[in-house]
Amino acid sequence: MPKSLRLALAQMAATENLAANQQNGLDWVKQAAKEGAHIICFTELGLLPFFPQYRAEKEFFQWAEAIDGPTVKKFAEVAVSENIHILLNIFERASAGEYYDSTVLLKATGGSALGPVRMMHTAEEPGFNEKFYYWSGNTPPQVFDPGGAKIGVAICYDRHFPEYTRQLVLQGAEIIFTPFAGLVNDPIKMYEIEMQGLAFQNQVFVAAVNRVGKESTVEFIGGSFVADPSGEVIARAPRGEEKLLLADCDLSRIEEMRQVRPFLRDRRPEVYESWLEPK
């Protein structure tokens, strides 16, 4: 029997008004719940201006919060009141001087935030000066089961590394969410093809949610999308505008595709290991 799950992707723009960003996010959670979504995923640093666009400005460290900080607590309360799971990406302060780009899962049933998932690979390129602000993540690929589907998260740059995403699949992930920050001059079409390939090779759903809006030195393009286990895009948000993207995922498609494309069955990990042995 089909087991359907409705996803919501919050393709938001952020401003310098942090309180307004937060309220906007809370409103989107309520709208997603009203539309029947079981889970909503926010973009990378979705409630903050994208400060890694600046080379090295220590003032932005004041925006970091612990995973039990006020922002997460507020969204956790709304997750329960609206009966919807939330994937929220934050600038995490783990300890004195220790910071991460992190995603937490807030369950509709309450309890402590699950995670964090800390971005393992940090970029250093024009518009993405991440190594000054973030430590490289120290959490392994994690799969969560909040009810309805097993989910994994690959934050932004992590999605480019198949070693990371395959581990999510091997742990049973049925949906891989990837909150990211893609610019207007980025190869957004190639990003989509890349994630379609991830979905096809592993027969899973992939939900990529991008920022949108023009900021001080960068402009984000949007174009969030969901690919199904056949690799086909089943939902796509427009470029250049805010959008709450909804997608209905029939989880029975995973087994259906794995029956005819048994890539996971035909893996040979015992052989691959020998390739990595020192010569």
TARA-V566226 format. One record per residue. N is the residue number from 1. SS is DSSP state (H for helix, E for strand, L for the rest). PSI is psi in whole degrees, -180 to 180 (none if undefined). BURIAL is + if it has 9 or more other C-alpha atoms within 8 Angstrom, else -. Layout:
n: <N & N>
ss: <SS & SS>
psi: <PSI & PSI>
burial: <BURIAL & BURIAL>
//
This chain:
n: <1 & 2 & 3 & 4 & 5 & 6 & 7 & 8 & 9 & 10 & 11 & 12 & 13 & 14 & 15 & 16 & 17 & 18 & 19 & 20 & 21 & 22 & 23 & 24 & 25 & 26 & 27 & 28 & 29 & 30 & 31 & 32 & 33 & 34 & 35 & 36 & 37 & 38 & 39 & 40 & 41 & 42 & 43 & 44 & 45 & 46 & 47 & 48 & 49 & 50 & 51 & 52 & 53 & 54 & 55 & 56 & 57 & 58 & 59 & 60 & 61 & 62 & 63 & 64 & 65 & 66 & 67 & 68 & 69 & 70 & 71 & 72 & 73 & 74 & 75 & 76 & 77 & 78 & 79 & 80 & 81 & 82 & 83 & 84 & 85 & 86 & 87 & 88 & 89 & 90 & 91 & 92 & 93 & 94 & 95 & 96 & 97 & 98 & 99 & 100 & 101 & 102 & 103 & 104 & 105 & 106 & 107 & 108 & 109 & 110 & 111 & 112 & 113 & 114 & 115 & 116 & 117 & 118 & 119 & 120 & 121 & 122 & 123 & 124 & 125 & 126 & 127 & 128 & 129 & 130 & 131 & 132 & 133 & 134 & 135 & 136 & 137 & 138 & 139 & 140 & 141 & 142 & 143 & 144 & 145 & 146 & 147 & 148 & 149 & 150 & 151 & 152 & 153 & 154 & 155 & 156 & 157 & 158 & 159 & 160 & 161 & 162 & 163 & 164 & 165 & 166 & 167 & 168 & 169 & 170 & 171 & 172 & 173 & 174 & 175 & 176 & 177 & 178 & 179 & 180 & 181 & 182 & 183 & 184 & 185 & 186 & 187 & 188 & 189 & 190 & 191 & 192 & 193 & 194 & 195 & 196 & 197 & 198 & 199 & 200 & 201 & 202 & 203 & 204 & 205 & 206 & 207 & 208 & 209 & 210 & 211 & 212 & 213 & 214 & 215 & 216 & 217 & 218 & 219 & 220 & 221 & 222 & 223 & 224 & 225 & 226 & 227 & 228 & 229 & 230 & 231 & 232 & 233 & 234 & 235 & 236 & 237 & 238 & 239 & 240 & 241 & 242 & 243 & 244 & 245 & 246 & 247 & 248 & 249 & 250 & 251 & 252 & 253 & 254 & 255 & 256 & 257 & 258 & 259 & 260 & 261 & 262 & 263 & 264 & 265 & 266 & 267 & 268 & 269 & 270 & 271 & 272 & 273 & 274 & 275 & 276 & 277 & 278 & 279>
ss: <L & L & L & E & E & E & E & E & E & E & E & L & L & L & L & L & L & H & H & H & H & H & H & H & H & H & H & H & H & H & H & H & H & H & L & L & L & L & E & E & E & E & L & L & L & L & L & L & L & L & H & H & H & L & L & L & L & H & H & H & H & H & H & L & E & L & L & L & L & H & H & H & H & H & H & H & H & H & H & H & H & H & L & L & E & E & E & E & E & E & E & E & E & E & E & L & L & E & E & E & E & E & E & E & E & E & L & L & L & L & L & L & L & E & E & E & E & E & L & L & L & L & L & E & E & L & L & E & E & H & H & H & L & L & L & L & L & L & L & L & L & L & E & E & E & L & L & L & L & E & E & E & E & L & L & H & H & H & H & H & L & H & H & H & H & H & H & H & H & H & L & L & L & L & E & E & E & E & E & E & L & L & E & L & L & L & L & H & H & H & H & H & H & H & H & H & H & H & H & H & H & H & L & L & E & E & E & E & E & E & L & E & E & E & L & L & L & L & E & E & E & E & L & L & E & E & E & L & L & L & L & L & E & E & E & E & L & L & E & L & L & L & E & E & E & E & E & E & E & E & L & H & H & H & H & H & H & H & H & H & L & L & L & L & L & L & L & L & H & H & H & H & H & H & H & L & L & L & L>
psi: <139 & 141 & 101 & 141 & 129 & 123 & 152 & 131 & 124 & 89 & 88 & 158 & 149 & 148 & -178 & -12 & 95 & -37 & -40 & -39 & -45 & -44 & -39 & -44 & -43 & -39 & -38 & -36 & -47 & -38 & -42 & -42 & -41 & -33 & 3 & 14 & 143 & -26 & 143 & 138 & 132 & 161 & 173 & 126 & 41 & -22 & 6 & 151 & 149 & 85 & -21 & -6 & -21 & 143 & -54 & 93 & 104 & -15 & -26 & -14 & -20 & -15 & -11 & 145 & 155 & 162 & -10 & 25 & -179 & -36 & -49 & -41 & -42 & -43 & -32 & -39 & -41 & -34 & -43 & -47 & -30 & -3 & 55 & 139 & 147 & 130 & 114 & 124 & 131 & 166 & 103 & 131 & 107 & -36 & -178 & 113 & 6 & 115 & 148 & 156 & 109 & 149 & 137 & 152 & 123 & 117 & 146 & -23 & 1 & -167 & 180 & 155 & 138 & 141 & -148 & 157 & 115 & 129 & 122 & -41 & 124 & 134 & 154 & 95 & 168 & 126 & -12 & 75 & 66 & -28 & -23 & -34 & -34 & 145 & 154 & 134 & 145 & 17 & 133 & 166 & 132 & 142 & 135 & 151 & 82 & -6 & 123 & -44 & 153 & 129 & 148 & 164 & 130 & 105 & 122 & -105 & -29 & -27 & -17 & -6 & 104 & -24 & -35 & -51 & -32 & -34 & -36 & -43 & -44 & -22 & 2 & 10 & 133 & -28 & 129 & 118 & 138 & 95 & 129 & 178 & 97 & 132 & 165 & -27 & 10 & 158 & 69 & -35 & -40 & -35 & -41 & -45 & -41 & -45 & -29 & -40 & -40 & -45 & -44 & -45 & -27 & -5 & 57 & 168 & 141 & 125 & 110 & 121 & 121 & 155 & 168 & 158 & 153 & 126 & -165 & -51 & -3 & 160 & 128 & 146 & -20 & -136 & 30 & 154 & 164 & 129 & 143 & 178 & -11 & -5 & -4 & 142 & 123 & -11 & 139 & 132 & 154 & 161 & 145 & 10 & 154 & 145 & 135 & 104 & 128 & 142 & 132 & 120 & 116 & 102 & -16 & -18 & -26 & -53 & -39 & -45 & -35 & -21 & -35 & -16 & 74 & 55 & -39 & -38 & -38 & 8 & 154 & 65 & -29 & -27 & -42 & -37 & -36 & -26 & -24 & -5 & 140 & 139 & none>
burial: <- & - & - & - & + & + & + & + & + & + & + & + & + & + & + & - & - & + & - & - & + & + & - & - & + & + & - & + & + & + & - & + & + & - & - & - & + & + & + & + & + & + & + & + & + & + & + & + & + & - & - & + & + & + & - & - & - & - & - & - & - & - & - & + & + & - & + & - & - & - & - & + & + & - & + & + & + & + & + & + & - & + & + & + & + & + & + & + & + & + & + & + & + & + & - & - & - & + & + & + & + & + & + & + & + & + & + & + & - & + & - & - & + & - & - & + & + & + & + & + & - & + & + & - & - & - & + & + & + & + & + & - & + & + & + & + & + & - & + & - & + & + & + & + & - & - & - & - & + & + & + & + & + & + & + & + & + & + & + & - & - & - & - & + & + & + & + & + & + & - & - & - & + & + & + & + & + & + & + & + & + & + & + & - & - & - & - & + & - & - & - & + & - & + & + & + & + & + & + & + & - & + & + & + & + & + & + & + & + & + & + & + & + & - & + & - & - & + & + & + & + & + & + & + & + & + & + & + & + & + & + & - & + & + & + & + & + & + & - & + & - & + & + & + & + & + & + & - & + & + & + & + & + & + & + & - & + & + & - & - & - & + & + & - & - & - & - & - & - & - & - & - & - & - & - & - & - & - & ->
//
